[in-house]
Structure formats: structure tokens, C-alpha cells
Amino acid sequence: MFQENSLLISAADTDADCWIIDPGFDPQPEETLAEIRERRLRPSAIVLTHCHVDHIAGIGTIRAELPDIPIWCPADERHMLLDPMANFSGLYGVPIVAPDADRLLKPGERLRLGEIEFEARDVAGHSPGGLAYYCAAAGIVIGGDALFSGGIGRYDFPGSSGERLIANIRSSLLTLPGETVLYPGHGPSTTIAREARYNPYLQPGFPL
């Protein structure tokens, strides 16, 4: 019901290290694991853009098959993995928790996937400590729920801030090259240039 985008990122089609990004509700984790097996990939981390329930619900399924895969999450959201009310699953009557994080990430950190490098960028506002992951070499950014095609993340949740979200989108995403492809947490991919020009939430005078 969340229509959340989980991603499988690797530097090559087969026989390469990979990250599992934001594993959501079934059947996403099973499909991800099947793809990993088919392509003979080597999962090296579960990487979270933020820790709302729709982005962490599949961790248990992934860990059941890959018990040693580490979990990397934004440093300011570690508590949300362990608290159903903080990750909002408790509000839906289906409390979900995940294992504790193995690595806590902060804006500005450099992360390596095989031979390619990603930079963690601050996109907090939809959630207390959300991060985007930018790879200059590939020309992509994994944006979580900060910026969508034609929209932005909700900012009416506990721990959210519309002003902070817009400020971080402008400083952390709109400063990227216009041709950078954005893979958001929901909906279709887009480009930074397209959103800078057409996204109504980013135009001057939009009321938050």
C-alpha cells in the first residue's frame, strides 16, 4: 500500500558487490533476494535513506537469508529501527522493529561500493536525519523521501520540518549537476534539472 521503491545497486551486472537500499514490505525482499541469486551478486550492506516503516519492513526477511549483512542507517534515526512508534508501524497496528544498526552514517561521509564512491548528503526534514547517497561517477543520487518527481516528502509527521526539508533539498540536491538522475523512495525517477525547473514545491513563494 506504500508503493515504496527498494533498490538493488551494484557496479556490474553479475558477480559484484551490491547494496540493498530501503527494503520494504513483501514481496520486495523476496524479489531482491531472487535477483541477487540470479545475478550472483555479493550483498555487502543494507543501506537506509531513513527509517520509516515502509523503508525498513523487509530487513527481517533479508537478514533471515543473509544473517551477517550489516545495516547502515542515518545516525540520527537509529532509535527508529527499534521503536515501532518512532518508525510509525505502531500507528498502523502492525508493530515492526529491525535489528540495531551496524554503522551509523552522517552527512559528508564517503561510502565505497566496489570501486565506486557515494557521498552521504543531508536531506533531513521528512524524517529527523534522512540521507541521500550521491555517486558522481554514475551520475545518480538515491534520494529517499526528500524529493520526488513533482513533489517532496511529507513534513507533517512527528520529527518533520518543511522548512528544513526545503533548505536541505536546495543545498544537498539542487546543487548537483542538472543531468543527475534521482531515484526517489516513491514514484518514478527524474532528474535534478527537471525538478528544479518544474517541481511546484521548489518555486519561489511556495507556501509551506
Secondary structure, DSSP 8 states (H G I E B T S, - for coil): ---B--EEEESSSSSSEEEEES--STTHHHHHHHHHHHHT-EEEEEE-S---GGGTTTHHHHHHH-TT--EEEEGGGHHHHH-TTTTTGGGGT--------SEEE-TT-EEEETTEEEEEEE-TTSSTT-EEEEETTTTEEEEETSEETTEE----STT--HHHHHHHIIIIITTS-TT-EEEESBS--EEHHHHHHH-GGGSTT---
